[in-house]
Amino acid sequence: MIIYVVNNGDTLWEIANRYQIDINAILQANQLPDPNTLLVGQSLIIPIYGVYHTVQTGETLWSIAQQYGITEQTILLSNRLANPNLLYPGERIFIPPIIHVVQPGETLRQIASLYGTTIQALINQNKIQTPGLLYPGTQLIIPRVKPLVEVNAYTYQKEEDAVQTVNSLQSLLTYISPFAYKLTESGDLEPLQDELLIEAAITDNIVPMMVITNFSSTEAGTNLMHVIFSNPDILKKLMTNVLQIMEDKGYRGLNIDLENVLPEDRDAYTSFLQLAVDTLHPKGYFVSTAVAPKVSETQSGLLYEAHDYEAHGRIADFVILMTYEWGWRGASPQAISPVNQMKKVVEYALTVIPADKLFLGFQIYARDWRIPHEAGQIAETFSPQDAITLATQYGARIQFDTVAQSPFFNYTDEQGQKHEVWFEDARSAQAKFNLVKQYRLRGISYWVLGYSFPQNWVLLDDNFVVKKIKD
């Protein structure tokens, strides 16, 4: 896949012609609101086979060719390199795909063995309809090796909508996490309508993960957790109720998302994690947690202090970093998930938690702030796809913050009110995927399904093999 940024005067026909690809392929990958209107600065996925490689310090043409299993000459033919012996860090080089021409009598099994791939990977990459029937001379694209990751997604959609979303993403999800069972002071759990979603998940070979939480859109849950943590009988009752729901409904693991916990309840929170593991592991269930985005052990604030990264990483089976909401609804306009900030969280987490236990949190929505921002104003939240529609409506120019690796634009509405919108696009999604690859993290966790972002799912499939967990 190639990510192309629209320039002045570009048309979809010219871009398609430049890359020798059908216009409909670009339309399908990006689901453009108006094919006849492209915005300057807008990013487009060009679904051609091949990738861009960003040169790292010390790399040579030979080492890059070895990495991708192609020849130096192949790279030279696909790039206009001023001096092949002098590559600069940060320079982008196009890596064309490996093409195999089918010979008489060859089978997919033989071709897969030749390149160290699988029959299914060849079928998926080339959209082969009749695997047992190969014609000599057919050109097959050899799939490159992609990292294996686990992918979780939270959802608070209405159950029917959630089922439809999960069915559409079945090959791209490892876990689905209906949000959420809210705790009560008595140790009970508020009911959640999730039976149809769990059934759909199991049918689609997606692991249903139960989520418990202490907060809602109107309650922080701080005092609630203090009450629960202070009473061993309530804790025992809570875990009994959790186990009962998991057994009755078919959940296979638990995600603990407790926020705004008092700093003095930090040790009690850690003890609760251990209780959850001691209760659920013998029954064959896993336990995960979601933690606030800390950049140091001593970070102050109600969101952070009770989250002991080292303890969570040691006790839980995996940990989800909630690396989003810098640009929260009541904040001033800014990137919601700036990569520079996310990187700081990941680098701190890796000092106390193994990479194979860490999920990078990734929000998939946009926010629209009125400007100048005033205290108490709340931004509107909608999908990245709606952001592009809005920018198209007002003819906005898409800008890109290279530090945050996030796109944004400004517009003035019919009432003369100025707005600033921060959203996600192909570039920002790829930057987050690169972070996962760079630090070899276990996976990605999306907050939250229900917001249309087609570019993300195309790129997720292009960057990774999504792990499926068998019973």
BADREN-394279 format. One record per residue (C-alpha): chain; residue number from 0; x, y, z. Coordinates in pm, 1 decimal. Layout:
% BADREN-394279
ATOM   kette    nr       east      north         up
ATOM       A   NUM          X          Y          Z
...
***
This chain:
% BADREN-394279
ATOM   kette    nr       east      north         up
ATOM       A     0        0.0        0.0        0.0
ATOM       A     1      105.2      356.2      -68.8
ATOM       A     2      -21.5      662.0      116.2
ATOM       A     3      -54.2      956.4     -119.7
ATOM       A     4     -112.8     1315.9       -5.8
ATOM       A     5     -325.0     1523.9     -242.6
ATOM       A     6     -162.0     1829.5     -401.1
ATOM       A     7     -310.0     2133.8     -572.8
ATOM       A     8     -476.8     2039.5     -900.7
ATOM       A     9     -480.9     1663.3     -838.5
ATOM       A    10     -774.2     1463.7     -967.7
ATOM       A    11     -864.5     1106.0     -887.9
ATOM       A    12     -825.2     1012.2    -1254.4
ATOM       A    13     -471.2     1155.6    -1266.2
ATOM       A    14     -369.7      978.6     -944.7
ATOM       A    15     -510.6      647.2    -1064.3
ATOM       A    16     -334.4      688.2    -1398.3
ATOM       A    17       -5.2      775.0    -1228.3
ATOM       A    18      -10.5      450.6    -1029.4
ATOM       A    19     -173.7      248.3    -1309.4
ATOM       A    20     -463.1      140.6    -1092.3
ATOM       A    21     -838.1      139.5    -1139.9
ATOM       A    22    -1015.1      442.3     -991.2
ATOM       A    23    -1268.4      213.0     -824.1
ATOM       A    24     -990.6       48.4     -621.2
ATOM       A    25     -897.8      386.8     -472.1
ATOM       A    26    -1263.2      470.3     -410.2
ATOM       A    27    -1322.4      140.0     -232.3
ATOM       A    28    -1013.5      167.1      -11.1
ATOM       A    29    -1089.7      524.4       98.1
ATOM       A    30    -1470.8      544.0       61.8
ATOM       A    31    -1446.8      903.5      -54.4
ATOM       A    32    -1758.0     1115.7       13.0
ATOM       A    33    -1722.8     1293.8     -322.7
ATOM       A    34    -1497.1     1132.6     -587.4
ATOM       A    35    -1494.0     1458.2     -782.2
ATOM       A    36    -1364.6     1664.3     -489.8
ATOM       A    37    -1022.0     1602.6     -341.5
ATOM       A    38     -886.7     1820.0      -62.1
ATOM       A    39     -534.2     1955.5      -61.0
ATOM       A    40     -350.1     1771.5      216.3
ATOM       A    41     -594.0     1479.6      219.4
ATOM       A    42     -429.7     1137.5      248.4
ATOM       A    43     -536.0      856.1       17.7
ATOM       A    44     -452.1      489.3       32.9
ATOM       A    45     -335.8      368.9     -307.1
ATOM       A    46     -392.8       -7.4     -297.3
ATOM       A    47     -102.0     -115.1     -511.9
ATOM       A    48      126.1     -393.8     -402.9
ATOM       A    49      448.2     -273.8     -256.7
ATOM       A    50      553.7      -68.1       42.6
ATOM       A    51      763.0      231.6      129.8
ATOM       A    52     1069.2      173.9      346.5
ATOM       A    53     1205.1      457.4      560.0
ATOM       A    54     1584.6      442.3      566.5
ATOM       A    55     1734.7      397.8      913.9
ATOM       A    56     2080.6      506.2     1026.0
ATOM       A    57     2346.4      267.0      897.1
ATOM       A    58     2128.2       95.8      636.9
ATOM       A    59     2257.0       29.6      286.7
ATOM       A    60     2085.7      -63.6      -36.1
ATOM       A    61     2215.2     -418.4        9.3
ATOM       A    62     2081.4     -454.5      365.2
ATOM       A    63     1739.9     -319.3      260.9
ATOM       A    64     1726.5     -557.1      -34.8
ATOM       A    65     1811.7     -847.5      196.7
ATOM       A    66     1539.5     -743.6      438.5
ATOM       A    67     1271.1     -761.9      171.2
ATOM       A    68     1408.7    -1059.2      -21.6
ATOM       A    69     1465.3     -869.0     -346.2
ATOM       A    70     1769.3     -755.3     -541.9
ATOM       A    71     1939.3     -416.8     -524.7
ATOM       A    72     1871.0     -378.7     -896.6
ATOM       A    73     1497.0     -420.1     -838.0
ATOM       A    74     1502.2     -134.0     -587.5
ATOM       A    75     1708.1       83.2     -821.9
ATOM       A    76     1462.6       29.3    -1106.6
ATOM       A    77     1173.3      141.9     -886.2
ATOM       A    78     1339.5      451.4     -736.9
ATOM       A    79     1523.8      755.4     -864.2
ATOM       A    80     1815.9      743.5     -626.6
ATOM       A    81     2069.3     1019.9     -683.3
ATOM       A    82     2346.6      806.5     -534.3
ATOM       A    83     2268.8      439.1     -453.0
ATOM       A    84     2573.4      427.7     -228.2
ATOM       A    85     2457.7      721.5      -18.3
ATOM       A    86     2126.7      678.4      160.3
ATOM       A    87     1999.1      930.8      411.0
ATOM       A    88     1812.0      842.5      732.5
ATOM       A    89     1446.8      931.5      683.5
ATOM       A    90     1463.6      887.9      305.1
ATOM       A    91     1170.1      687.0      166.6
ATOM       A    92     1231.8      406.2      -81.2
ATOM       A    93      960.6      217.2     -268.1
ATOM       A    94      988.2     -160.1     -232.0
ATOM       A    95      807.0     -334.2     -518.3
ATOM       A    96      637.8     -669.1     -458.3
ATOM       A    97      794.6    -1003.8     -541.0
ATOM       A    98      624.5    -1145.0     -850.8
ATOM       A    99      622.4    -1515.2     -936.1
ATOM       A   100      526.2    -1633.0    -1284.2
ATOM       A   101      348.4    -1967.0    -1265.9
ATOM       A   102      527.7    -2243.7    -1455.4
ATOM       A   103      355.0    -2543.9    -1620.2
ATOM       A   104      259.3    -2801.4    -1359.7
ATOM       A   105      328.8    -2579.1    -1058.4
ATOM       A   106       96.4    -2590.8     -757.9
ATOM       A   107       27.3    -2339.8     -484.9
ATOM       A   108      191.5    -2576.0     -237.2
ATOM       A   109      513.9    -2574.6     -437.3
ATOM       A   110      510.6    -2196.0     -478.9
ATOM       A   111      437.9    -2140.4     -110.0
ATOM       A   112      726.1    -2370.8      -16.1
ATOM       A   113      960.2    -2192.4     -257.1
ATOM       A   114      904.5    -1854.9      -90.1
ATOM       A   115      852.5    -1966.5      268.2
ATOM       A   116      489.3    -1859.1      281.6
ATOM       A   117      155.5    -2041.0      311.0
ATOM       A   118     -103.4    -2151.2       58.4
ATOM       A   119     -369.1    -1945.5      235.5
ATOM       A   120     -150.6    -1634.5      228.1
ATOM       A   121     -108.2    -1674.9     -149.0
ATOM       A   122     -483.1    -1722.2     -191.3
ATOM       A   123     -563.7    -1415.5       17.3
ATOM       A   124     -298.7    -1193.6     -144.0
ATOM       A   125     -402.1    -1281.0     -498.9
ATOM       A   126     -775.6    -1335.7     -439.0
ATOM       A   127     -752.8    -1679.3     -600.4
ATOM       A   128    -1097.5    -1829.9     -655.6
ATOM       A   129     -986.8    -2176.2     -774.2
ATOM       A   130     -672.6    -2275.5     -580.0
ATOM       A   131     -644.0    -2608.7     -760.2
ATOM       A   132     -638.2    -2448.9    -1103.1
ATOM       A   133     -332.1    -2238.7    -1189.3
ATOM       A   134     -257.5    -2127.5    -1542.7
ATOM       A   135      102.5    -2108.4    -1667.6
ATOM       A   136      209.7    -1749.4    -1711.6
ATOM       A   137      -12.8    -1618.1    -1432.3
ATOM       A   138      165.4    -1358.9    -1221.5
ATOM       A   139      129.3    -1413.9     -848.6
ATOM       A   140      224.6    -1156.9     -586.8
ATOM       A   141      424.5    -1320.9     -310.0
ATOM       A   142      301.5    -1193.2       28.1
ATOM       A   143      569.4    -1040.0      242.6
ATOM       A   144      620.1    -1152.9      599.1
ATOM       A   145      408.4     -943.9      835.6
ATOM       A   146      424.4     -923.5     1215.3
ATOM       A   147      168.7    -1127.1     1408.4
ATOM       A   148      -38.2     -914.0     1648.3
ATOM       A   149     -346.4     -944.5     1862.3
ATOM       A   150     -621.4     -686.7     1812.3
ATOM       A   151     -883.9     -588.9     2067.4
ATOM       A   152    -1173.9     -350.8     2017.6
ATOM       A   153    -1406.6     -203.6     2276.2
ATOM       A   154    -1763.6     -124.8     2178.8
ATOM       A   155    -2060.9       42.5     2342.8
ATOM       A   156    -2277.8       34.2     2030.5
ATOM       A   157    -2633.7      -90.1     2050.5
ATOM       A   158    -2611.2     -466.7     2039.5
ATOM       A   159    -2756.3     -508.0     1688.3
ATOM       A   160    -2515.3     -248.0     1550.3
ATOM       A   161    -2224.1     -405.4     1736.9
ATOM       A   162    -2302.3     -745.4     1586.5
ATOM       A   163    -2301.6     -594.9     1237.3
ATOM       A   164    -1969.4     -419.3     1301.4
ATOM       A   165    -1804.1     -730.9     1442.0
ATOM       A   166    -1922.9     -942.9     1150.2
ATOM       A   167    -1770.5     -692.9      907.2
ATOM       A   168    -1434.9     -703.1     1090.5
ATOM       A   169    -1421.8    -1071.4     1178.1
ATOM       A   170    -1080.6    -1138.6     1021.5
ATOM       A   171     -923.7     -831.3     1188.0
ATOM       A   172    -1015.9     -886.9     1552.9
ATOM       A   173     -872.1    -1120.3     1813.8
ATOM       A   174    -1090.6     -992.3     2099.6
ATOM       A   175    -1414.8     -798.0     2129.3
ATOM       A   176    -1488.0     -612.8     2454.6
ATOM       A   177    -1846.6     -496.5     2516.7
ATOM       A   178    -1826.5     -189.2     2740.4
ATOM       A   179    -1901.6     -241.3     3021.7
ATOM       A   180    -2029.2     -405.8     3338.9
ATOM       A   181    -2039.4     -124.3     3594.2
ATOM       A   182    -1962.5     -209.1     3953.9
ATOM       A   183    -2193.9     -119.4     4241.1
ATOM       A   184    -2111.6      -59.0     4607.0
ATOM       A   185    -2272.2     -391.6     4700.3
ATOM       A   186    -2042.9     -591.6     4470.4
ATOM       A   187    -2313.3     -647.7     4211.8
ATOM       A   188    -2278.3     -561.0     3843.8
ATOM       A   189    -2520.9     -352.6     3643.8
ATOM       A   190    -2667.1     -568.1     3362.4
ATOM       A   191    -2541.8     -543.5     3004.3
ATOM       A   192    -2716.0     -659.0     2689.1
ATOM       A   193    -2440.4     -857.5     2519.6
ATOM       A   194    -2571.3    -1207.3     2443.5
ATOM       A   195    -2608.7    -1156.3     2067.2
ATOM       A   196    -2265.6     -992.8     2042.6
ATOM       A   197    -2097.2    -1278.4     2228.5
ATOM       A   198    -2270.9    -1529.2     2003.3
ATOM       A   199    -2154.6    -1341.5     1690.9
ATOM       A   200    -1799.8    -1316.6     1826.1
ATOM       A   201    -1774.2    -1689.0     1892.9
ATOM       A   202    -1914.2    -1765.9     1546.5
ATOM       A   203    -1651.5    -1533.3     1392.5
ATOM       A   204    -1368.5    -1686.3     1600.4
ATOM       A   205    -1329.1    -1368.3     1804.1
ATOM       A   206    -1263.7    -1398.6     2177.8
ATOM       A   207    -1530.1    -1220.9     2388.3
ATOM       A   208    -1365.7    -1032.7     2675.9
ATOM       A   209    -1575.7     -914.1     2968.2
ATOM       A   210    -1505.2     -558.8     3086.7
ATOM       A   211    -1572.4     -427.6     3436.6
ATOM       A   212    -1543.2      -61.2     3523.5
ATOM       A   213    -1621.0      186.9     3799.6
ATOM       A   214    -1699.1      496.8     3594.6
ATOM       A   215    -1959.6      626.7     3353.7
ATOM       A   216    -2018.1      944.8     3154.7
ATOM       A   217    -2163.2     1102.4     3469.5
ATOM       A   218    -1972.1      932.2     3754.5
ATOM       A   219    -1595.9      921.3     3815.8
ATOM       A   220    -1622.6      616.0     4040.8
ATOM       A   221    -1354.3      728.4     4287.7
ATOM       A   222    -1551.1      676.6     4608.8
ATOM       A   223    -1713.2      363.2     4467.9
ATOM       A   224    -1378.8      187.3     4441.9
ATOM       A   225    -1274.2      303.1     4788.6
ATOM       A   226    -1586.8      141.7     4933.8
ATOM       A   227    -1534.3     -183.1     4743.3
ATOM       A   228    -1162.1     -207.7     4818.1
ATOM       A   229    -1227.7     -147.9     5188.8
ATOM       A   230    -1456.7     -448.6     5232.7
ATOM       A   231    -1323.5     -806.0     5175.5
ATOM       A   232    -1677.8     -945.4     5168.4
ATOM       A   233    -1778.2     -709.7     4886.5
ATOM       A   234    -1463.0     -801.1     4692.4
ATOM       A   235    -1538.4    -1170.9     4729.9
ATOM       A   236    -1899.0    -1117.0     4620.3
ATOM       A   237    -1781.7     -911.9     4322.0
ATOM       A   238    -1551.0    -1186.3     4197.4
ATOM       A   239    -1824.9    -1446.4     4246.0
ATOM       A   240    -2057.7    -1235.4     4032.1
ATOM       A   241    -1790.4    -1182.7     3765.5
ATOM       A   242    -1720.5    -1554.4     3745.1
ATOM       A   243    -2091.3    -1634.6     3723.0
ATOM       A   244    -2146.5    -1394.5     3431.3
ATOM       A   245    -1840.6    -1525.9     3247.3
ATOM       A   246    -1958.0    -1885.5     3283.5
ATOM       A   247    -2320.6    -1809.8     3194.4
ATOM       A   248    -2250.5    -1594.0     2890.2
ATOM       A   249    -1940.5    -1752.4     2739.1
ATOM       A   250    -1676.4    -1488.8     2808.4
ATOM       A   251    -1321.2    -1622.3     2793.7
ATOM       A   252    -1136.6    -1348.3     2976.5
ATOM       A   253    -1172.9    -1038.6     3190.5
ATOM       A   254    -1057.8     -681.0     3130.0
ATOM       A   255    -1035.5     -461.4     3440.0
ATOM       A   256    -1071.4      -90.5     3364.3
ATOM       A   257    -1078.3       98.7     3694.3
ATOM       A   258    -1013.8      471.4     3666.1
ATOM       A   259     -993.3      770.5     3899.9
ATOM       A   260     -886.9      542.8     4185.8
ATOM       A   261     -754.3      721.3     4494.5
ATOM       A   262     -373.4      717.5     4527.2
ATOM       A   263     -407.8      567.4     4875.2
ATOM       A   264     -599.7      274.7     4719.1
ATOM       A   265     -307.9      184.1     4491.3
ATOM       A   266     -203.7     -124.5     4689.9
ATOM       A   267     -566.4     -230.6     4726.8
ATOM       A   268     -605.5     -208.7     4348.6
ATOM       A   269     -298.9     -429.4     4302.2
ATOM       A   270     -437.4     -679.8     4553.6
ATOM       A   271     -764.7     -686.0     4360.9
ATOM       A   272     -579.2     -774.8     4040.8
ATOM       A   273     -414.6    -1063.9     4221.2
ATOM       A   274     -753.4    -1177.4     4355.5
ATOM       A   275     -896.6    -1171.1     4002.6
ATOM       A   276     -608.5    -1379.8     3867.5
ATOM       A   277     -624.4    -1625.8     4159.3
ATOM       A   278     -998.7    -1666.1     4104.4
ATOM       A   279    -1007.7    -1687.0     3724.9
ATOM       A   280     -684.9    -1858.5     3618.4
ATOM       A   281     -777.7    -2193.9     3777.6
ATOM       A   282    -1100.9    -2182.1     3574.9
ATOM       A   283     -908.4    -2128.6     3249.9
ATOM       A   284     -984.9    -1758.3     3207.9
ATOM       A   285     -730.6    -1483.3     3137.2
ATOM       A   286     -714.7    -1142.8     3306.3
ATOM       A   287     -611.6     -812.9     3146.2
ATOM       A   288     -611.2     -452.7     3259.6
ATOM       A   289     -640.6     -107.4     3104.9
ATOM       A   290     -410.3      160.8     3244.0
ATOM       A   291     -387.7      537.5     3214.6
ATOM       A   292     -106.5      672.2     2990.5
ATOM       A   293      180.7      730.3     3234.7
ATOM       A   294      526.3      848.1     3134.7
ATOM       A   295      692.6      785.0     3472.5
ATOM       A   296      633.0      599.5     3797.4
ATOM       A   297      606.1      929.6     3987.2
ATOM       A   298      347.8     1091.5     3757.5
ATOM       A   299       92.8     1268.5     3975.0
ATOM       A   300     -281.8     1297.4     3930.5
ATOM       A   301     -595.8     1098.1     4010.0
ATOM       A   302     -586.3      922.0     3672.5
ATOM       A   303     -234.1      788.7     3718.7
ATOM       A   304     -112.3      731.1     4073.0
ATOM       A   305     -312.2      417.8     4157.9
ATOM       A   306     -203.2      244.1     3835.4
ATOM       A   307      111.6       51.6     3926.1
ATOM       A   308      253.6      -42.5     3586.3
ATOM       A   309      504.3     -292.7     3725.3
ATOM       A   310      237.9     -474.2     3928.8
ATOM       A   311      -12.9     -480.6     3641.9
ATOM       A   312      250.3     -619.8     3406.8
ATOM       A   313      357.9     -882.5     3657.9
ATOM       A   314       10.5     -999.3     3761.2
ATOM       A   315     -209.9     -962.4     3451.2
ATOM       A   316     -184.9    -1166.0     3131.5
ATOM       A   317     -166.7     -845.8     2928.4
ATOM       A   318     -201.9     -470.6     2972.7
ATOM       A   319     -380.6     -220.3     2748.9
ATOM       A   320     -222.5      126.9     2743.2
ATOM       A   321     -498.8      384.5     2709.6
ATOM       A   322     -282.6      602.4     2486.4
ATOM       A   323     -551.5      848.3     2382.5
ATOM       A   324     -757.7     1143.4     2502.8
ATOM       A   325     -485.9     1406.9     2517.4
ATOM       A   326     -739.7     1598.9     2311.4
ATOM       A   327    -1038.3     1518.1     2533.9
ATOM       A   328    -1376.7     1678.9     2483.5
ATOM       A   329    -1322.0     1959.4     2734.4
ATOM       A   330     -962.3     2032.3     2638.1
ATOM       A   331     -835.5     2293.1     2398.1
ATOM       A   332     -799.6     2177.5     2034.4
ATOM       A   333     -518.9     1926.0     1991.1
ATOM       A   334     -441.8     1577.8     1861.3
ATOM       A   335     -641.3     1312.2     2045.3
ATOM       A   336     -368.2     1048.5     2013.0
ATOM       A   337      -39.5     1228.0     1938.1
ATOM       A   338      228.0      975.3     1847.1
ATOM       A   339      504.1     1170.1     2023.4
ATOM       A   340      313.2     1139.6     2352.2
ATOM       A   341      216.2      778.5     2287.5
ATOM       A   342      581.8      693.4     2231.7
ATOM       A   343      676.7      834.4     2573.3
ATOM       A   344      414.6      613.3     2739.7
ATOM       A   345      531.0      303.6     2554.1
ATOM       A   346      896.2      367.8     2638.4
ATOM       A   347      817.5      406.9     3006.6
ATOM       A   348      591.2      100.3     3009.3
ATOM       A   349      866.4     -110.5     2854.2
ATOM       A   350     1093.1      -38.9     3150.5
ATOM       A   351      861.2     -241.3     3376.7
ATOM       A   352      633.5     -448.5     3147.4
ATOM       A   353      748.2     -695.2     2877.9
ATOM       A   354      661.9     -594.9     2520.0
ATOM       A   355      473.3     -921.4     2470.8
ATOM       A   356      222.7     -808.8     2733.8
ATOM       A   357      153.4     -460.4     2596.6
ATOM       A   358     -130.4     -339.5     2373.7
ATOM       A   359     -114.7        8.6     2221.8
ATOM       A   360     -443.0      195.4     2263.6
ATOM       A   361     -572.9      360.8     1945.4
ATOM       A   362     -879.0      587.5     1933.1
ATOM       A   363    -1073.5      598.8     1607.5
ATOM       A   364    -1280.8      915.3     1622.0
ATOM       A   365    -1249.1     1287.2     1545.6
ATOM       A   366    -1323.4     1599.6     1747.2
ATOM       A   367    -1453.9     1941.5     1644.2
ATOM       A   368    -1373.9     2235.9     1873.8
ATOM       A   369    -1509.9     2587.8     1848.8
ATOM       A   370    -1229.6     2842.2     1844.8
ATOM       A   371    -1112.0     3039.8     2020.6
ATOM       A   372    -1162.5     2774.3     2287.2
ATOM       A   373    -1328.9     2882.2     2610.5
ATOM       A   374    -1325.5     2695.3     2940.9
ATOM       A   375    -1627.0     2468.2     2973.5
ATOM       A   376    -1682.4     2425.5     2600.1
ATOM       A   377    -1726.8     2063.9     2491.2
ATOM       A   378    -1603.3     1942.7     2154.0
ATOM       A   379    -1825.3     1737.7     1925.6
ATOM       A   380    -1713.1     1378.6     1858.7
ATOM       A   381    -1768.2     1195.5     1530.6
ATOM       A   382    -1593.2      959.6     1290.9
ATOM       A   383    -1280.3     1027.1     1082.2
ATOM       A   384    -1496.9      962.1      777.3
ATOM       A   385    -1738.4     1232.6      890.7
ATOM       A   386    -1440.7     1464.7      936.6
ATOM       A   387    -1348.1     1423.9      568.8
ATOM       A   388    -1711.8     1483.1      469.9
ATOM       A   389    -1715.4     1800.2      679.6
ATOM       A   390    -1386.2     1922.6      532.5
ATOM       A   391    -1521.9     1854.9      183.2
ATOM       A   392    -1840.2     2047.4      262.0
ATOM       A   393    -1641.6     2356.7      362.4
ATOM       A   394    -1355.3     2313.2      117.0
ATOM       A   395    -1102.6     2298.2      399.6
ATOM       A   396     -733.6     2238.6      349.1
ATOM       A   397     -606.3     1940.5      546.3
ATOM       A   398     -295.6     2015.5      751.1
ATOM       A   399      -66.8     1766.1      922.2
ATOM       A   400      117.4     1805.5     1250.8
ATOM       A   401      446.0     1624.0     1191.9
ATOM       A   402      527.6     1602.6     1563.5
ATOM       A   403      192.7     1458.5     1673.7
ATOM       A   404      159.5     1276.2     1339.4
ATOM       A   405     -204.4     1384.5     1325.9
ATOM       A   406     -416.0     1566.9     1065.7
ATOM       A   407     -637.8     1867.0     1136.4
ATOM       A   408     -826.5     2143.4      955.1
ATOM       A   409    -1009.7     2467.8     1021.1
ATOM       A   410    -1340.1     2596.3      886.3
ATOM       A   411    -1600.2     2865.8      951.1
ATOM       A   412    -1964.5     2760.8      971.9
ATOM       A   413    -2271.2     2945.1      840.5
ATOM       A   414    -2308.3     3138.9     1164.5
ATOM       A   415    -1952.2     3271.6     1136.1
ATOM       A   416    -1823.3     3045.0     1414.6
ATOM       A   417    -1468.0     2919.5     1361.0
ATOM       A   418    -1384.3     2553.3     1421.8
ATOM       A   419    -1077.0     2332.3     1449.9
ATOM       A   420    -1105.3     1959.8     1381.3
ATOM       A   421     -849.4     1694.1     1472.7
ATOM       A   422     -898.2     1347.7     1332.2
ATOM       A   423     -722.1     1031.0     1214.2
ATOM       A   424     -618.1      944.0      860.1
ATOM       A   425     -399.0      691.6      680.5
ATOM       A   426      -79.7      873.0      784.8
ATOM       A   427     -166.4      886.5     1153.6
ATOM       A   428     -280.5      523.6     1153.5
ATOM       A   429       42.3      412.8      985.8
ATOM       A   430      246.4      607.1     1240.9
ATOM       A   431       75.8      415.3     1521.3
ATOM       A   432      127.9       82.8     1344.9
ATOM       A   433      495.5      171.2     1305.2
ATOM       A   434      513.4      223.8     1681.7
ATOM       A   435      376.0     -125.7     1740.3
ATOM       A   436      632.3     -269.3     1499.6
ATOM       A   437      923.1      -66.7     1634.0
ATOM       A   438      872.6     -187.1     1991.0
ATOM       A   439      736.7     -531.6     1898.3
ATOM       A   440      428.3     -489.0     2110.9
ATOM       A   441      178.3     -768.1     2156.5
ATOM       A   442     -109.6     -584.9     1998.2
ATOM       A   443     -345.3     -297.4     1932.7
ATOM       A   444     -660.4     -204.9     2123.3
ATOM       A   445     -923.0       17.4     1959.5
ATOM       A   446    -1135.7      265.6     2147.3
ATOM       A   447    -1405.0      246.8     2024.9
ATOM       A   448    -1602.7       71.8     1747.9
ATOM       A   449    -1891.7      251.1     1581.6
ATOM       A   450    -1694.8      528.8     1411.1
ATOM       A   451    -1632.7      481.5     1040.0
ATOM       A   452    -1262.5      478.1      949.7
ATOM       A   453    -1215.8      253.6      643.4
ATOM       A   454     -852.8      350.8      584.0
ATOM       A   455     -756.0      210.4      923.4
ATOM       A   456     -884.9     -138.4      852.7
ATOM       A   457     -723.3     -153.4      509.2
ATOM       A   458     -388.8      -53.8      659.6
ATOM       A   459     -424.0     -286.5      959.5
ATOM       A   460     -467.7     -579.2      721.5
ATOM       A   461     -174.2     -460.6      510.3
ATOM       A   462       63.0     -420.5      807.4
ATOM       A   463      -12.8     -723.2     1021.5
ATOM       A   464     -135.4    -1076.4     1045.6
ATOM       A   465     -407.7    -1070.4     1309.5
ATOM       A   466     -380.9    -1361.8     1549.9
ATOM       A   467     -678.8    -1587.4     1602.5
ATOM       A   468     -693.3    -1786.8     1926.0
ATOM       A   469     -828.2    -2138.4     1896.8
ATOM       A   470    -1007.3    -2319.1     2175.9
***
